[in-house]
Amino acid sequence: MSFRDPLWFAALLLPALMLWGARWIARARMRFPSAAGLESATHQSHPSWLRLPTLLRAIAIAWVVVALARPQQGLEASRLQTEGIDIVLAVDISGSMLAEDFTLHGVRHNRLDVVKDVVKEFVEHRPNDRIGLVIFAGRPYTQCPLTMDHGWLLSQLDRVEIGMVEDGTAIGSGIATALNRLRHPKTKSRIVVLLTDGVNNAGTVTPEAAAQLAKTLGVRIYTIGAGTKGLAPYPATDLFGRRVYQQVKIEVDDAGLTKIARLSGGQYFRATDTESLRTIYHEIDRMEKTTIEQPRYLSYKEWYPWFVIPAILLLLGEAVVSETWLRVLP
């Protein structure tokens, strides 16, 4: 048996106070007028019977409180399957992510804007996972630790901007920071989803060393190389302060990212446009499922009537006793 609203049990203090008060009053109260002719009647009535109406009323209130707590019994049990793993999203926010070779709703956007939009969809499809966010450029930074509060996670994602961290691409250090967030396992499956559009050129940890550490910890790394193959439009400002675009070539370390994924047991993906990036996150979402079985009751039997009916009978009994056998003389 379980109780749907157990906070009602706090009201059990009321009948306890009633019994304590009745005992205190009985000591100070004279049951009959102090006439000599009624002295014998006083001796014939045992003092404990005088508190019977209060006792019945207190028990009735206690039973009503139990009824208000909604006692229930599950009738039909089933097993509810859910999925839960620990995921750290490691996102490159170096200056090259300003390249506008991706689109959103038909409008050209920089790579980071598109990544943020796709990551939001990915998070919304993982309601049972603890997800964290690490950003990196010249050095890594934990934007959001592992959390089940995905609303807060997404609010932290919205705050990410290029320029928050000094420029550079510290892929190895970014992975190491993500692994640090996963060092205390609470789930059987832990992964890092790393997205970058460049080549490791900063940080104190090499990508290979970070990948070996991930293998030791049992953490898989899925790496994503983002960006158009070839030239990409990069925003700049001309002498007159106008926004212009320059065609620049931004190298993605396909071989290095493939090696990181292979060493850790993950997989490497290449995203050259918004649709392929979205497909990659969907594919990772499909691959990373861990089933957890939890009990679920489909229907319940309510037991509160079995407490309400006796409470009503007790109140009726209290009224009868108070008006007959233990009636107080005026």
N, C-alpha and C positions, 0 to 999 in steps of 0.2 A: 504494500500500500504506500502511496505517496501523497503529498499535499501540494495542491496547485498554488495556494496563497498562504504559505507558512508564516508570513509576517503577522497574521491575525493572532498567533499564539502569544504575542505581547499583551493582548487584552486579558489573558488569564490572571494578570495582576489584580484586576477588579474583584473577582470573587474571593481572592485571597485577602484583600483588604476588607471586604465585607465580613468575613469570618473573624478576622482580628478585631474589627470594630464592634461586632456583636458581643464578643467575649469581654471586651473592656466595658461596654455599656452595662452588661448583665451584672457585673460586680458592683456597679454604682447605683443600680435601679432597684426600687422596691416593687415587687410584683403586685402586691395588694396594699390598700391603704392601711396605715398603722393602727387599725382599730383592734381592740382586744378580742372582739368576737371573731375576727378573721385570722387570728394567730395560728390556730390549728390547721387551717387550710394551707397556710404558707409552708408548714412543716411537711405536709403530705405531698407537695409538688417538688420533684427533684429538679434542681436548677438547670441541669443539662437539657431537659425537655423544652425549656423556655427558648432555647436557641434553634429548635428544630425548623421553624419557618425560614429563618435566615440560612440555615444549612441547605434546605431544599432549593431556595432561590439561588444560592451560590453555585450549587451543582448544575442547576438548569442553565445558568449563564455560561458556565464552563463548557457544557455540551453545545451550546449555541456557538461559542467561539470555535470549537473544533469543526462544527458544520461550516462556518464561514471560511475556514482554512481549506475547504474543498478536498476532503479525502477521496482519492481515486485509486482504482486498481486497473492496470493494463490488461486487456482481454486478449488481443490478437497481436502477437509479437512478430516482427520481421527484422531483417538485417538491411540496414541502409549503407550503401557503398559510397564513400567519398574519396577524394584524392587529395593528398597533401604532401608537398615537398618544400624544401628550402631553396630559394632562388635568389641569387644576387645578379642584378643587371649592371654591367660595367659599360659605361657610355663615354666615348671619346668626345671631348668638347674643345679640341684644339682649333686653331684658326682656320684650318683647311675645311672644317665642317661648315663654314660660311658659303662654300660653293653651292650655287643654285642650279643643280642639275636634276633635282627631283621636283615633283609637282604634288599639290593637294587640291582636289576638286577642280582640276584644270588650270590652276594658277601656280606659277613657279615659286618654289620656296627653297630655303637653304636646307642642307642635309639634317641639321639638328632639329629644325621644326618638324620635318617629316618623321624622324626617328621618335620624337616625343609623341606624335599622334599615333604611330603604330604601337609603341610601347603601351600606351593607354589601353588600346584594344587588347593587347596581350594580358595585361594585369586584370582587366575586367573578366577575362575568361578563366582566371585562376582564383576563384573565391576561397578555396580551402588551403592556399599556400601562404607561407611566410615569405615575403618578398622584400629585398633591400635594394638600394641604389647607390652605386659608386660611380663618381665621375672622375675623369682624369685628363690631363693635358701634359704640362711639364712635370706635374706631380699628381698623385691621387688624392681624392677627398671623399669621405663617406657622406653623401647627401641625405641618406635615410637608412638606418639600421634595419635588420629583418623585422617585419611587422605584419600582423594580420589586419591592421587598420589601413586598408588600401586607399581610403579617401585621403588620409594624411600623406601617404606615399605619393599619390598623384599630385597633391598640392605642392610637395617638395620638387616633383618633376617639373611642374610648371615654372618654378623659380629658377631652373637651370638656364644659364646664359653663357655664351662664349665670352671669355674674358674673365670669368670668375677665378680662374687659376692661370698662373703664368704659362705662356705658350710652350708647346713641345708635345711629344707623344711618348709617354712613359707606359707602354703596354705591360711590361713585366711588373712594374710597381702597382699598376692598376689591378692586375690579377692577384698579386700578393695581398693587397688591401681587401679585395673581395673574399679571398680565402680566409683571411683573419676573421671576417664576419661569420664564417661557416665552421670555425674550428671547434665549436662545442655542438656536436650533432644532436638534434632533437627529432630528426626524421631519418628514415633509412636512405633517402635519396636527396642529394645536394648537387646543385649545378650552378655554373656561372655562364651567363650569356654575355659575351664581350663583343662590342661593336666598335670598329675603328675604320678610319679611311686613310691611314698612313703607315709609316714604318717606325719602329721603335728607335728613338733618338734621345731619350732622357730617362731619368730614374736611376735607382741604385740596384735594381733587380733585373736580371735578363729574362726575357720571355721563356727561354728554355728552362731556366732554374725554377721559375714560377710554375711551369707546366709539370715538372718533376714533383714539386711540392703538392700540386693538385692530385697527382697520381697517388702519392703517399697517403694523402688524406681521404682518398676515395671520392674526390669531387670531379665530375665531368665538366669540361669547358666546351661550350659551343661558341665558335668564333664566326663573326660576320664581317666581311670586307665590304664597305659601302662606298659607292661612287662610280660614275661613268668611266668606262675604259676609254682612255684617250683624253681629249681636252674637255675641260668643264668651265662654264661661265662663273667668274669670280668677281664679286662686287668691288668697286674702287671709286675714288672721288677724283675728278679731273681738276685742272687749275682754276676752274670757275665754280667749284663746289658742287658740281652736278654728279649724280650717281651714274656711273658707267660700268661696263662689264669688260673684263679681260679674259681671254681664253688661256687657261693655265692647265698644265698637266700635273696631276696629283697622283703619286705612286701609292699603290696598296701592296703590302707585303703578303701576297698570296701564299708563297712558299712558307714563310714564317708562321702565318696564322694556321695553315694546314698542319704544320708540325706540332703546334701547341695543342690543337684539337686531337690529333692522333695520339700524342703522348698521354693525354688525360682520359682517353676513351670517349671523346666527344666527336664533333663533326664540324667541318668548315663549310660556310655558305658564302656565296658572292651575290651581292645585291647591286644591280646597276640602275634600278629605277624604283619608284614607290611601290608598284605592284609586286615586284619580286621581293622587296623587303618585307612587305606584309605577308607574302606567302611563306617566307622563311620563318617568321615568328609563329605562324600557324602550324608549320611543320614541327617546330620545336615543342609547341604546345601539345601536338598530337603524340609525339614520341615520349614525352616525359609525364607519365601517369603512374601514380602509386596508389593502389586500392587499399582503403581502410574500411573495415566493417564496424558499424556502430549499431546498437540495438535501437529499434524504433517501435513504438506502440501505435497501432492504427486506430484503436478505439479504447475507451475507458468506461468503467462502471463507476457511477457516482454513489458514494456512500453517505453523503450528508443527510439524507432523509432519516437514516438510522440514528442520527444524533438529534435532529430537530424534534422528532416525535416524542422521544423520552423527555426532552427538555420541556415540551408543552405539558406533558402529563405531570412532571414535577411541579411546574408552576400552578397547575390546577390543584394538585395535592397541597401545595403551600397555602393556597387561598382557602381551601376547605378547613385545614387544620387551624389556620389563624382565626377563622370565623366561628369555629365550634369548640373543639377541645381546649385549645390554647388561646381563646379569645381574651383580650385584655379588657378588664373592667374599667369603665370611665372613672 
